[in-house]
Amino acid sequence: MDIDASTVWWIAAAVAVAAELATGTFYLLMIALGLAAGGLAASLGASWVGQLLGAALVGGGAVAAWTTLRAHRPPPVPANANPDVLSDIGRQVHVTRWAADGTARVHYRGAEWSARWQGDGPPPGAGHYTIRSIDGNQLVVSS
């Protein structure tokens, strides 16, 4: 039984996709695109060198594009400061007085919470502050 070159490329692409699904490594999906390009080149009658070049250019280009795209994204927000994770982020609390160590007790959502000042220097005084993150059971606030 003689196996066609395009079949080998497509099987390799399928194996790469299956490995990506098992590991969650998105780069394997980019490699699978290159392998599929090699299979397409083989189906179009390209030589072995043409198939390899097509696979390398598409797969390598996809990896380079994905790496560049990820490098230009802002770093992810930590979960304790992400409003998509914690709905308290961005809400207001009222501080009546600050302790000398930069903490305060605030009434928020029907309970007493400990709050900590996030800014440089001492907290400015009594007033409304915005929750920036939550550190354990302590609200981290700033102006």
N, CA, C and O atoms as CSV, one atom per row, in Angstrom:
chain,resi,resn,atom,element,x,y,z
A,1,MET,N,N,0.839,-1.171,0.000
A,1,MET,CA,C,0.000,0.000,0.000
A,1,MET,C,C,0.886,1.238,0.000
A,1,MET,O,O,1.755,1.397,0.857
A,2,ASP,N,N,0.657,2.099,-0.960
A,2,ASP,CA,C,1.437,3.324,-1.109
A,2,ASP,C,C,0.637,4.506,-0.572
A,2,ASP,O,O,-0.481,4.755,-1.023
A,3,ILE,N,N,1.202,5.233,0.387
A,3,ILE,CA,C,0.499,6.368,0.992
A,3,ILE,C,C,0.919,7.636,0.265
A,3,ILE,O,O,2.105,7.889,0.052
A,4,ASP,N,N,-0.061,8.411,-0.103
A,4,ASP,CA,C,0.167,9.684,-0.784
A,4,ASP,C,C,0.821,10.673,0.191
A,4,ASP,O,O,0.534,10.654,1.388
A,5,ALA,N,N,1.704,11.540,-0.335
A,5,ALA,CA,C,2.397,12.520,0.514
A,5,ALA,C,C,1.418,13.463,1.201
A,5,ALA,O,O,1.630,13.838,2.354
A,6,SER,N,N,0.345,13.853,0.507
A,6,SER,CA,C,-0.615,14.771,1.117
A,6,SER,C,C,-1.312,14.116,2.309
A,6,SER,O,O,-1.653,14.790,3.282
A,7,THR,N,N,-1.521,12.816,2.232
A,7,THR,CA,C,-2.153,12.097,3.343
A,7,THR,C,C,-1.264,12.137,4.578
A,7,THR,O,O,-1.755,12.298,5.696
A,8,VAL,N,N,0.033,11.992,4.379
A,8,VAL,CA,C,0.972,12.052,5.501
A,8,VAL,C,C,0.930,13.435,6.148
A,8,VAL,O,O,0.918,13.552,7.373
A,9,TRP,N,N,0.906,14.484,5.318
A,9,TRP,CA,C,0.834,15.854,5.848
A,9,TRP,C,C,-0.449,16.063,6.650
A,9,TRP,O,O,-0.414,16.623,7.745
A,10,TRP,N,N,-1.580,15.613,6.107
A,10,TRP,CA,C,-2.865,15.804,6.786
A,10,TRP,C,C,-2.938,15.004,8.077
A,10,TRP,O,O,-3.514,15.474,9.058
A,11,ILE,N,N,-2.368,13.807,8.097
A,11,ILE,CA,C,-2.329,13.013,9.334
A,11,ILE,C,C,-1.467,13.724,10.378
A,11,ILE,O,O,-1.827,13.790,11.553
A,12,ALA,N,N,-0.316,14.258,9.929
A,12,ALA,CA,C,0.554,14.993,10.856
A,12,ALA,C,C,-0.164,16.230,11.411
A,12,ALA,O,O,-0.025,16.553,12.591
A,13,ALA,N,N,-0.931,16.920,10.560
A,13,ALA,CA,C,-1.695,18.085,11.018
A,13,ALA,C,C,-2.747,17.668,12.045
A,13,ALA,O,O,-2.946,18.350,13.050
A,14,ALA,N,N,-3.417,16.545,11.785
A,14,ALA,CA,C,-4.429,16.055,12.726
A,14,ALA,C,C,-3.797,15.679,14.061
A,14,ALA,O,O,-4.373,15.946,15.115
A,15,VAL,N,N,-2.623,15.064,14.026
A,15,VAL,CA,C,-1.922,14.699,15.259
A,15,VAL,C,C,-1.540,15.968,16.029
A,15,VAL,O,O,-1.659,16.008,17.253
A,16,ALA,N,N,-1.087,16.993,15.325
A,16,ALA,CA,C,-0.718,18.252,15.988
A,16,ALA,C,C,-1.948,18.908,16.625
A,16,ALA,O,O,-1.855,19.443,17.730
A,17,VAL,N,N,-3.092,18.874,15.944
A,17,VAL,CA,C,-4.325,19.443,16.510
A,17,VAL,C,C,-4.742,18.642,17.740
A,17,VAL,O,O,-5.139,19.223,18.750
A,18,ALA,N,N,-4.658,17.317,17.666
A,18,ALA,CA,C,-5.015,16.486,18.821
A,18,ALA,C,C,-4.083,16.762,19.996
A,18,ALA,O,O,-4.530,16.823,21.141
A,19,ALA,N,N,-2.802,16.929,19.723
A,19,ALA,CA,C,-1.851,17.240,20.788
A,19,ALA,C,C,-2.145,18.610,21.392
A,19,ALA,O,O,-2.007,18.808,22.599
A,20,GLU,N,N,-2.548,19.548,20.546
A,20,GLU,CA,C,-2.909,20.881,21.049
A,20,GLU,C,C,-4.121,20.797,21.959
A,20,GLU,O,O,-4.157,21.437,23.010
A,21,LEU,N,N,-5.116,20.008,21.561
A,21,LEU,CA,C,-6.311,19.852,22.385
A,21,LEU,C,C,-5.979,19.187,23.719
A,21,LEU,O,O,-6.602,19.492,24.736
A,22,ALA,N,N,-5.013,18.292,23.720
A,22,ALA,CA,C,-4.640,17.595,24.941
A,22,ALA,C,C,-3.792,18.462,25.865
A,22,ALA,O,O,-3.875,18.330,27.086
A,23,THR,N,N,-2.977,19.349,25.294
A,23,THR,CA,C,-2.048,20.125,26.114
A,23,THR,C,C,-2.440,21.578,26.281
A,23,THR,O,O,-2.017,22.214,27.246
A,24,GLY,N,N,-3.237,22.125,25.372
A,24,GLY,CA,C,-3.601,23.532,25.445
A,24,GLY,C,C,-2.506,24.464,24.960
A,24,GLY,O,O,-2.569,25.668,25.207
A,25,THR,N,N,-1.508,23.933,24.278
A,25,THR,CA,C,-0.420,24.744,23.736
A,25,THR,C,C,-0.850,25.307,22.392
A,25,THR,O,O,-0.896,24.583,21.398
A,26,PHE,N,N,-1.163,26.585,22.360
A,26,PHE,CA,C,-1.712,27.195,21.149
A,26,PHE,C,C,-0.711,27.159,19.996
A,26,PHE,O,O,-1.115,27.182,18.833
A,27,TYR,N,N,0.573,27.105,20.295
A,27,TYR,CA,C,1.576,27.069,19.245
A,27,TYR,C,C,1.464,25.802,18.386
A,27,TYR,O,O,1.793,25.829,17.201
A,28,LEU,N,N,1.010,24.712,18.968
A,28,LEU,CA,C,0.819,23.493,18.177
A,28,LEU,C,C,-0.243,23.695,17.099
A,28,LEU,O,O,-0.177,23.073,16.039
A,29,LEU,N,N,-1.206,24.547,17.361
A,29,LEU,CA,C,-2.210,24.859,16.347
A,29,LEU,C,C,-1.570,25.605,15.175
A,29,LEU,O,O,-1.945,25.387,14.023
A,30,MET,N,N,-0.622,26.471,15.457
A,30,MET,CA,C,0.091,27.189,14.400
A,30,MET,C,C,0.939,26.217,13.570
A,30,MET,O,O,1.021,26.336,12.348
A,31,ILE,N,N,1.559,25.266,14.247
A,31,ILE,CA,C,2.333,24.244,13.544
A,31,ILE,C,C,1.401,23.394,12.679
A,31,ILE,O,O,1.757,23.027,11.560
A,32,ALA,N,N,0.217,23.084,13.192
A,32,ALA,CA,C,-0.764,22.313,12.417
A,32,ALA,C,C,-1.165,23.065,11.153
A,32,ALA,O,O,-1.396,22.449,10.113
A,33,LEU,N,N,-1.251,24.400,11.235
A,33,LEU,CA,C,-1.529,25.185,10.021
A,33,LEU,C,C,-0.427,24.991,8.986
A,33,LEU,O,O,-0.704,24.852,7.795
A,34,GLY,N,N,0.815,24.982,9.442
A,34,GLY,CA,C,1.934,24.743,8.527
A,34,GLY,C,C,1.882,23.348,7.924
A,34,GLY,O,O,2.138,23.173,6.733
A,35,LEU,N,N,1.552,22.358,8.739
A,35,LEU,CA,C,1.437,20.995,8.221
A,35,LEU,C,C,0.303,20.877,7.213
A,35,LEU,O,O,0.424,20.161,6.219
A,36,ALA,N,N,-0.794,21.575,7.465
A,36,ALA,CA,C,-1.899,21.581,6.508
A,36,ALA,C,C,-1.490,22.263,5.203
A,36,ALA,O,O,-1.913,21.853,4.123
A,37,ALA,N,N,-0.665,23.307,5.309
A,37,ALA,CA,C,-0.158,23.955,4.095
A,37,ALA,C,C,0.724,23.004,3.301
A,37,ALA,O,O,0.696,23.005,2.070
A,38,GLY,N,N,1.502,22.199,3.999
A,38,GLY,CA,C,2.301,21.178,3.317
A,38,GLY,C,C,1.417,20.164,2.619
A,38,GLY,O,O,1.718,19.733,1.506
A,39,GLY,N,N,0.318,19.777,3.272
A,39,GLY,CA,C,-0.637,18.854,2.646
A,39,GLY,C,C,-1.310,19.466,1.438
A,39,GLY,O,O,-1.527,18.790,0.432
A,40,LEU,N,N,-1.638,20.733,1.530
A,40,LEU,CA,C,-2.242,21.424,0.381
A,40,LEU,C,C,-1.256,21.531,-0.779
A,40,LEU,O,O,-1.625,21.350,-1.940
A,41,ALA,N,N,-0.005,21.826,-0.453
A,41,ALA,CA,C,1.026,21.895,-1.501
A,41,ALA,C,C,1.219,20.534,-2.160
A,41,ALA,O,O,1.396,20.458,-3.376
A,42,ALA,N,N,1.188,19.460,-1.376
A,42,ALA,CA,C,1.317,18.117,-1.941
A,42,ALA,C,C,0.121,17.791,-2.828
A,42,ALA,O,O,0.280,17.176,-3.883
A,43,SER,N,N,-1.067,18.197,-2.412
A,43,SER,CA,C,-2.266,17.963,-3.224
A,43,SER,C,C,-2.211,18.715,-4.543
A,43,SER,O,O,-2.763,18.261,-5.544
A,44,LEU,N,N,-1.539,19.876,-4.547
A,44,LEU,CA,C,-1.409,20.675,-5.764
A,44,LEU,C,C,-0.255,20.217,-6.644
A,44,LEU,O,O,-0.020,20.781,-7.713
A,45,GLY,N,N,0.472,19.184,-6.189
A,45,GLY,CA,C,1.542,18.621,-7.010
A,45,GLY,C,C,2.903,19.241,-6.806
A,45,GLY,O,O,3.782,19.066,-7.650
A,46,ALA,N,N,3.111,19.958,-5.721
A,46,ALA,CA,C,4.413,20.574,-5.464
A,46,ALA,C,C,5.449,19.497,-5.153
A,46,ALA,O,O,5.117,18.402,-4.698
A,47,SER,N,N,6.699,19.833,-5.407
A,47,SER,CA,C,7.783,18.897,-5.093
A,47,SER,C,C,7.950,18.802,-3.577
A,47,SER,O,O,7.356,19.569,-2.819
A,48,TRP,N,N,8.779,17.834,-3.156
A,48,TRP,CA,C,9.020,17.654,-1.732
A,48,TRP,C,C,9.585,18.931,-1.111
A,48,TRP,O,O,9.203,19.310,-0.004
A,49,VAL,N,N,10.494,19.590,-1.826
A,49,VAL,CA,C,11.078,20.846,-1.340
A,49,VAL,C,C,9.998,21.917,-1.254
A,49,VAL,O,O,9.963,22.677,-0.286
A,50,GLY,N,N,9.120,21.990,-2.247
A,50,GLY,CA,C,8.025,22.959,-2.223
A,50,GLY,C,C,7.063,22.713,-1.070
A,50,GLY,O,O,6.567,23.654,-0.451
A,51,GLN,N,N,6.807,21.446,-0.790
A,51,GLN,CA,C,5.933,21.103,0.339
A,51,GLN,C,C,6.555,21.545,1.661
A,51,GLN,O,O,5.888,22.131,2.514
A,52,LEU,N,N,7.847,21.252,1.813
A,52,LEU,CA,C,8.546,21.645,3.037
A,52,LEU,C,C,8.597,23.159,3.190
A,52,LEU,O,O,8.390,23.688,4.282
A,53,LEU,N,N,8.876,23.855,2.084
A,53,LEU,CA,C,8.918,25.317,2.137
A,53,LEU,C,C,7.553,25.896,2.495
A,53,LEU,O,O,7.459,26.816,3.306
A,54,GLY,N,N,6.505,25.361,1.893
A,54,GLY,CA,C,5.157,25.841,2.204
A,54,GLY,C,C,4.807,25.618,3.668
A,54,GLY,O,O,4.275,26.506,4.334
A,55,ALA,N,N,5.114,24.420,4.159
A,55,ALA,CA,C,4.831,24.115,5.565
A,55,ALA,C,C,5.646,25.014,6.492
A,55,ALA,O,O,5.121,25.526,7.481
A,56,ALA,N,N,6.923,25.208,6.176
A,56,ALA,CA,C,7.790,26.021,7.028
A,56,ALA,C,C,7.371,27.487,7.016
A,56,ALA,O,O,7.339,28.128,8.067
A,57,LEU,N,N,7.052,28.020,5.846
A,57,LEU,CA,C,6.663,29.428,5.754
A,57,LEU,C,C,5.339,29.697,6.469
A,57,LEU,O,O,5.222,30.669,7.215
A,58,VAL,N,N,4.351,28.846,6.243
A,58,VAL,CA,C,3.049,29.066,6.885
A,58,VAL,C,C,3.129,28.808,8.384
A,58,VAL,O,O,2.671,29.631,9.177
A,59,GLY,N,N,3.706,27.669,8.784
A,59,GLY,CA,C,3.817,27.351,10.206
A,59,GLY,C,C,4.694,28.341,10.952
A,59,GLY,O,O,4.315,28.834,12.015
A,60,GLY,N,N,5.862,28.632,10.400
A,60,GLY,CA,C,6.767,29.595,11.031
A,60,GLY,C,C,6.185,30.995,11.056
A,60,GLY,O,O,6.328,31.719,12.041
A,61,GLY,N,N,5.519,31.378,9.957
A,61,GLY,CA,C,4.877,32.691,9.915
A,61,GLY,C,C,3.761,32.812,10.935
A,61,GLY,O,O,3.609,33.854,11.573
A,62,ALA,N,N,2.977,31.747,11.092
A,62,ALA,CA,C,1.888,31.759,12.077
A,62,ALA,C,C,2.439,31.858,13.496
A,62,ALA,O,O,1.902,32.601,14.317
A,63,VAL,N,N,3.500,31.119,13.789
A,63,VAL,CA,C,4.124,31.193,15.116
A,63,VAL,C,C,4.686,32.591,15.351
A,63,VAL,O,O,4.498,33.156,16.429
A,64,ALA,N,N,5.375,33.162,14.354
A,64,ALA,CA,C,5.937,34.508,14.501
A,64,ALA,C,C,4.834,35.550,14.685
A,64,ALA,O,O,4.971,36.458,15.504
A,65,ALA,N,N,3.747,35.425,13.932
A,65,ALA,CA,C,2.641,36.376,14.061
A,65,ALA,C,C,1.994,36.276,15.438
A,65,ALA,O,O,1.686,37.297,16.052
A,66,TRP,N,N,1.786,35.058,15.926
A,66,TRP,CA,C,1.174,34.876,17.243
A,66,TRP,C,C,2.087,35.408,18.346
A,66,TRP,O,O,1.612,36.034,19.294
A,67,THR,N,N,3.398,35.164,18.230
A,67,THR,CA,C,4.346,35.652,19.224
A,67,THR,C,C,4.361,37.175,19.244
A,67,THR,O,O,4.383,37.782,20.315
A,68,THR,N,N,4.350,37.796,18.067
A,68,THR,CA,C,4.329,39.255,17.980
A,68,THR,C,C,3.045,39.821,18.560
A,68,THR,O,O,3.071,40.821,19.276
A,69,LEU,N,N,1.924,39.187,18.253
A,69,LEU,CA,C,0.637,39.644,18.771
A,69,LEU,C,C,0.611,39.576,20.293
A,69,LEU,O,O,0.144,40.509,20.945
A,70,ARG,N,N,1.107,38.483,20.863
A,70,ARG,CA,C,1.117,38.332,22.324
A,70,ARG,C,C,2.080,39.308,22.981
A,70,ARG,O,O,1.821,39.763,24.095
A,71,ALA,N,N,3.181,39.640,22.324
A,71,ALA,CA,C,4.157,40.558,22.907
A,71,ALA,C,C,3.614,41.980,22.987
A,71,ALA,O,O,4.028,42.748,23.855
A,72,HIS,N,N,2.699,42.340,22.101
A,72,HIS,CA,C,2.163,43.698,22.071
A,72,HIS,C,C,0.902,43.856,22.916
A,72,HIS,O,O,0.382,44.965,23.036
A,73,ARG,N,N,0.407,42.782,23.495
A,73,ARG,CA,C,-0.761,42.876,24.381
A,73,ARG,C,C,-0.321,43.347,25.753
A,73,ARG,O,O,0.781,43.031,26.200
A,74,PRO,N,N,-1.183,44.105,26.423
A,74,PRO,CA,C,-0.834,44.466,27.801
A,74,PRO,C,C,-0.863,43.221,28.686
A,74,PRO,O,O,-1.603,42.278,28.408
A,75,PRO,N,N,-0.066,43.216,29.740
A,75,PRO,CA,C,-0.068,42.040,30.618
A,75,PRO,C,C,-1.443,41.870,31.263
A,75,PRO,O,O,-2.151,42.851,31.486
A,76,PRO,N,N,-1.814,40.641,31.558
A,76,PRO,CA,C,-3.126,40.429,32.164
A,76,PRO,C,C,-3.208,41.050,33.557
A,76,PRO,O,O,-2.221,41.096,34.291
A,77,VAL,N,N,-4.388,41.521,33.900
A,77,VAL,CA,C,-4.625,42.095,35.220
A,77,VAL,C,C,-4.719,40.953,36.229
A,77,VAL,O,O,-5.411,39.968,35.972
A,78,PRO,N,N,-4.037,41.063,37.372
A,78,PRO,CA,C,-4.154,40.004,38.380
A,78,PRO,C,C,-5.612,39.822,38.797
A,78,PRO,O,O,-6.388,40.777,38.797
A,79,ALA,N,N,-5.974,38.606,39.148
A,79,ALA,CA,C,-7.363,38.296,39.482
A,79,ALA,C,C,-7.891,39.158,40.620
A,79,ALA,O,O,-9.068,39.520,40.613
A,80,ASN,N,N,-7.047,39.502,41.605
A,80,ASN,CA,C,-7.536,40.275,42.743
A,80,ASN,C,C,-7.783,41.741,42.408
A,80,ASN,O,O,-8.314,42.477,43.240
A,81,ALA,N,N,-7.403,42.187,41.189
A,81,ALA,CA,C,-7.651,43.557,40.752
A,81,ALA,C,C,-8.440,43.603,39.449
A,81,ALA,O,O,-8.556,44.662,38.832
A,82,ASN,N,N,-8.978,42.470,39.029
A,82,ASN,CA,C,-9.684,42.377,37.750
A,82,ASN,C,C,-11.191,42.519,37.978
A,82,ASN,O,O,-11.792,41.690,38.661
A,83,PRO,N,N,-11.809,43.569,37.410
A,83,PRO,CA,C,-13.253,43.737,37.603
A,83,PRO,C,C,-14.081,42.651,36.924
A,83,PRO,O,O,-15.254,42.479,37.255
A,84,ASP,N,N,-13.495,41.917,35.981
A,84,ASP,CA,C,-14.205,40.796,35.368
A,84,ASP,C,C,-14.286,39.602,36.315
A,84,ASP,O,O,-15.154,38.742,36.163
A,85,VAL,N,N,-13.386,39.550,37.285
A,85,VAL,CA,C,-13.356,38.460,38.249
A,85,VAL,C,C,-14.068,38.869,39.543
A,85,VAL,O,O,-14.862,38.105,40.093
A,86,LEU,N,N,-13.778,40.066,40.014
A,86,LEU,CA,C,-14.365,40.572,41.259
A,86,LEU,C,C,-15.202,41.812,40.956
A,86,LEU,O,O,-14.666,42.835,40.530
A,87,SER,N,N,-16.480,41.725,41.170
A,87,SER,CA,C,-17.371,42.853,40.847
A,87,SER,C,C,-17.191,44.022,41.801
A,87,SER,O,O,-17.731,45.099,41.547
A,88,ASP,N,N,-16.448,43.847,42.898
A,88,ASP,CA,C,-16.227,44.938,43.845
A,88,ASP,C,C,-15.217,45.966,43.332
A,88,ASP,O,O,-15.205,47.106,43.797
A,89,ILE,N,N,-14.383,45.579,42.392
A,89,ILE,CA,C,-13.357,46.483,41.872
A,89,ILE,C,C,-14.049,47.664,41.189
A,89,ILE,O,O,-14.932,47.482,40.350
A,90,GLY,N,N,-13.636,48.869,41.561
A,90,GLY,CA,C,-14.221,50.078,40.991
A,90,GLY,C,C,-15.373,50.644,41.808
A,90,GLY,O,O,-15.838,51.749,41.527
A,91,ARG,N,N,-15.841,49.919,42.806
A,91,ARG,CA,C,-16.928,50.418,43.670
A,91,ARG,C,C,-16.371,51.421,44.673
A,91,ARG,O,O,-15.168,51.463,44.931
A,92,GLN,N,N,-17.256,52.215,45.225
A,92,GLN,CA,C,-16.878,53.263,46.180
A,92,GLN,C,C,-17.137,52.805,47.614
A,92,GLN,O,O,-18.112,52.105,47.888
A,93,VAL,N,N,-16.255,53.208,48.517
A,93,VAL,CA,C,-16.459,53.037,49.954
A,93,VAL,C,C,-16.210,54.378,50.627
A,93,VAL,O,O,-15.482,55.223,50.106
A,94,HIS,N,N,-16.818,54.561,51.779
A,94,HIS,CA,C,-16.619,55.799,52.534
A,94,HIS,C,C,-15.757,55.504,53.754
A,94,HIS,O,O,-16.074,54.629,54.561
A,95,VAL,N,N,-14.663,56.247,53.873
A,95,VAL,CA,C,-13.756,56.123,55.011
A,95,VAL,C,C,-14.000,57.316,55.926
A,95,VAL,O,O,-13.908,58.469,55.505
A,96,THR,N,N,-14.312,57.019,57.187
A,96,THR,CA,C,-14.532,58.114,58.138
A,96,THR,C,C,-13.232,58.593,58.749
A,96,THR,O,O,-13.064,59.788,58.991
A,97,ARG,N,N,-12.298,57.665,59.006
A,97,ARG,CA,C,-10.977,58.072,59.505
A,97,ARG,C,C,-9.972,56.962,59.226
A,97,ARG,O,O,-10.310,55.779,59.180
A,98,TRP,N,N,-8.729,57.387,59.041
A,98,TRP,CA,C,-7.631,56.474,58.767
A,98,TRP,C,C,-6.809,56.260,60.028
A,98,TRP,O,O,-6.633,57.183,60.822
A,99,ALA,N,N,-6.310,55.055,60.212
A,99,ALA,CA,C,-5.381,54.761,61.303
A,99,ALA,C,C,-3.980,55.205,60.879
A,99,ALA,O,O,-3.738,55.465,59.700
A,100,ALA,N,N,-3.078,55.290,61.822
A,100,ALA,CA,C,-1.710,55.747,61.532
A,100,ALA,C,C,-0.974,54.816,60.574
A,100,ALA,O,O,-0.060,55.248,59.872
A,101,ASP,N,N,-1.368,53.537,60.538
A,101,ASP,CA,C,-0.682,52.587,59.662
A,101,ASP,C,C,-1.262,52.554,58.246
A,101,ASP,O,O,-0.876,51.691,57.458
A,102,GLY,N,N,-2.175,53.464,57.898
A,102,GLY,CA,C,-2.735,53.521,56.548
A,102,GLY,C,C,-3.889,52.573,56.317
A,102,GLY,O,O,-4.241,52.293,55.172
A,103,THR,N,N,-4.494,52.067,57.404
A,103,THR,CA,C,-5.662,51.194,57.279
A,103,THR,C,C,-6.874,51.885,57.864
A,103,THR,O,O,-6.748,52.867,58.595
A,104,ALA,N,N,-8.037,51.375,57.543
A,104,ALA,CA,C,-9.288,51.922,58.076
A,104,ALA,C,C,-10.314,50.815,58.128
A,104,ALA,O,O,-10.161,49.784,57.472
A,105,ARG,N,N,-11.354,51.023,58.904
A,105,ARG,CA,C,-12.515,50.124,58.924
A,105,ARG,C,C,-13.607,50.818,58.136
A,105,ARG,O,O,-13.921,51.982,58.384
A,106,VAL,N,N,-14.190,50.091,57.174
A,106,VAL,CA,C,-15.253,50.666,56.344
A,106,VAL,C,C,-16.452,49.734,56.355
A,106,VAL,O,O,-16.316,48.521,56.514
A,107,HIS,N,N,-17.615,50.315,56.186
A,107,HIS,CA,C,-18.848,49.536,56.080
A,107,HIS,C,C,-19.118,49.358,54.585
A,107,HIS,O,O,-19.312,50.334,53.860
A,108,TYR,N,N,-19.127,48.106,54.137
A,108,TYR,CA,C,-19.315,47.821,52.714
A,108,TYR,C,C,-20.110,46.535,52.573
A,108,TYR,O,O,-19.773,45.529,53.197
A,109,ARG,N,N,-21.142,46.552,51.778
A,109,ARG,CA,C,-22.020,45.407,51.522
A,109,ARG,C,C,-22.554,44.791,52.818
A,109,ARG,O,O,-22.618,43.569,52.956
A,110,GLY,N,N,-22.926,45.633,53.740
A,110,GLY,CA,C,-23.554,45.158,54.964
A,110,GLY,C,C,-22.605,44.576,55.989
A,110,GLY,O,O,-23.057,43.940,56.942
A,111,ALA,N,N,-21.307,44.770,55.829
A,111,ALA,CA,C,-20.338,44.219,56.776
A,111,ALA,C,C,-19.190,45.199,56.973
A,111,ALA,O,O,-18.981,46.107,56.168
A,112,GLU,N,N,-18.456,44.998,58.050
A,112,GLU,CA,C,-17.258,45.794,58.308
A,112,GLU,C,C,-16.069,45.153,57.596
A,112,GLU,O,O,-15.833,43.951,57.709
A,113,TRP,N,N,-15.340,45.967,56.874
A,113,TRP,CA,C,-14.164,45.500,56.145
A,113,TRP,C,C,-12.962,46.307,56.611
A,113,TRP,O,O,-13.090,47.432,57.094
A,114,SER,N,N,-11.803,45.706,56.453
A,114,SER,CA,C,-10.552,46.422,56.637
A,114,SER,C,C,-10.160,46.979,55.269
A,114,SER,O,O,-10.236,46.278,54.260
A,115,ALA,N,N,-9.744,48.236,55.243
A,115,ALA,CA,C,-9.303,48.861,54.001
A,115,ALA,C,C,-7.872,49.346,54.176
A,115,ALA,O,O,-7.465,49.749,55.265
A,116,ARG,N,N,-7.115,49.300,53.080
A,116,ARG,CA,C,-5.720,49.743,53.101
A,116,ARG,C,C,-5.514,50.771,51.994
A,116,ARG,O,O,-5.994,50.585,50.876
A,117,TRP,N,N,-4.809,51.845,52.297
A,117,TRP,CA,C,-4.518,52.898,51.330
A,117,TRP,C,C,-3.469,52.419,50.343
A,117,TRP,O,O,-2.455,51.849,50.746
A,118,GLN,N,N,-3.699,52.645,49.045
A,118,GLN,CA,C,-2.785,52.180,48.005
A,118,GLN,C,C,-1.800,53.253,47.563
A,118,GLN,O,O,-0.747,52.916,47.021
A,119,GLY,N,N,-2.091,54.498,47.766
A,119,GLY,CA,C,-1.259,55.580,47.239
A,119,GLY,C,C,0.052,55.773,47.965
A,119,GLY,O,O,0.333,55.108,48.962
A,120,ASP,N,N,0.854,56.693,47.451
A,120,ASP,CA,C,2.127,57.044,48.088
A,120,ASP,C,C,1.849,57.997,49.245
A,120,ASP,O,O,0.969,58.854,49.164
A,121,GLY,N,N,2.596,57.836,50.299
A,121,GLY,CA,C,2.432,58.705,51.450
A,121,GLY,C,C,1.201,58.341,52.257
A,121,GLY,O,O,0.561,57.318,52.013
A,122,PRO,N,N,0.881,59.184,53.213
A,122,PRO,CA,C,-0.281,58.894,54.067
A,122,PRO,C,C,-1.586,59.124,53.299
A,122,PRO,O,O,-1.616,59.895,52.339
A,123,PRO,N,N,-2.659,58.457,53.720
A,123,PRO,CA,C,-3.953,58.689,53.077
A,123,PRO,C,C,-4.415,60.122,53.315
A,123,PRO,O,O,-4.124,60.700,54.362
A,124,PRO,N,N,-5.132,60.701,52.356
A,124,PRO,CA,C,-5.477,62.118,52.444
A,124,PRO,C,C,-6.468,62.481,53.544
A,124,PRO,O,O,-6.407,63.606,54.039
A,125,GLY,N,N,-7.356,61.622,53.947
A,125,GLY,CA,C,-8.331,61.955,54.985
A,125,GLY,C,C,-9.644,61.262,54.711
A,125,GLY,O,O,-9.744,60.414,53.824
A,126,ALA,N,N,-10.653,61.632,55.484
A,126,ALA,CA,C,-11.971,61.030,55.335
A,126,ALA,C,C,-12.549,61.371,53.959
A,126,ALA,O,O,-12.270,62.430,53.396
A,127,GLY,N,N,-13.364,60.444,53.431
A,127,GLY,CA,C,-13.994,60.687,52.142
A,127,GLY,C,C,-14.302,59.398,51.411
A,127,GLY,O,O,-14.191,58.301,51.959
A,128,HIS,N,N,-14.693,59.560,50.152
A,128,HIS,CA,C,-15.026,58.408,49.321
A,128,HIS,C,C,-13.781,57.945,48.565
A,128,HIS,O,O,-13.020,58.753,48.034
A,129,TYR,N,N,-13.594,56.631,48.531
A,129,TYR,CA,C,-12.451,56.033,47.877
A,129,TYR,C,C,-12.915,54.887,46.984
A,129,TYR,O,O,-13.977,54.305,47.206
A,130,THR,N,N,-12.117,54.573,45.984
A,130,THR,CA,C,-12.443,53.524,45.020
A,130,THR,C,C,-11.657,52.264,45.350
A,130,THR,O,O,-10.457,52.315,45.621
A,131,ILE,N,N,-12.353,51.132,45.321
A,131,ILE,CA,C,-11.697,49.846,45.555
A,131,ILE,C,C,-10.882,49.498,44.307
A,131,ILE,O,O,-11.435,49.417,43.209
A,132,ARG,N,N,-9.583,49.293,44.468
A,132,ARG,CA,C,-8.688,48.968,43.350
A,132,ARG,C,C,-8.384,47.481,43.276
A,132,ARG,O,O,-8.195,46.941,42.186
A,133,SER,N,N,-8.334,46.809,44.425
A,133,SER,CA,C,-8.104,45.364,44.463
A,133,SER,C,C,-8.536,44.848,45.821
A,133,SER,O,O,-8.865,45.620,46.722
A,134,ILE,N,N,-8.529,43.548,45.953
A,134,ILE,CA,C,-8.854,42.917,47.230
A,134,ILE,C,C,-7.702,41.974,47.571
A,134,ILE,O,O,-7.356,41.086,46.792
A,135,ASP,N,N,-7.128,42.179,48.726
A,135,ASP,CA,C,-5.999,41.374,49.187
A,135,ASP,C,C,-6.475,40.563,50.389
A,135,ASP,O,O,-6.497,41.056,51.516
A,136,GLY,N,N,-6.858,39.309,50.130
A,136,GLY,CA,C,-7.440,38.480,51.180
A,136,GLY,C,C,-8.801,39.022,51.576
A,136,GLY,O,O,-9.730,39.015,50.768
A,137,ASN,N,N,-8.933,39.497,52.822
A,137,ASN,CA,C,-10.197,40.105,53.260
A,137,ASN,C,C,-10.034,41.607,53.460
A,137,ASN,O,O,-10.805,42.225,54.194
A,138,GLN,N,N,-9.032,42.195,52.808
A,138,GLN,CA,C,-8.763,43.622,52.940
A,138,GLN,C,C,-8.970,44.318,51.598
A,138,GLN,O,O,-8.438,43.898,50.570
A,139,LEU,N,N,-9.749,45.382,51.636
A,139,LEU,CA,C,-9.975,46.185,50.423
A,139,LEU,C,C,-8.779,47.127,50.252
A,139,LEU,O,O,-8.369,47.790,51.205
A,140,VAL,N,N,-8.230,47.185,49.059
A,140,VAL,CA,C,-7.148,48.116,48.747
A,140,VAL,C,C,-7.774,49.261,47.983
A,140,VAL,O,O,-8.320,49.060,46.898
A,141,VAL,N,N,-7.702,50.476,48.545
A,141,VAL,CA,C,-8.422,51.621,47.995
A,141,VAL,C,C,-7.482,52.751,47.630
A,141,VAL,O,O,-6.364,52.851,48.137
A,142,SER,N,N,-7.968,53.602,46.731
A,142,SER,CA,C,-7.255,54.825,46.376
A,142,SER,C,C,-8.275,55.874,45.989
A,142,SER,O,O,-9.469,55.592,45.889
A,143,SER,N,N,-7.791,57.088,45.773
A,143,SER,CA,C,-8.683,58.204,45.426
A,143,SER,C,C,-9.304,58.018,44.060
A,143,SER,O,O,-10.079,58.864,43.614
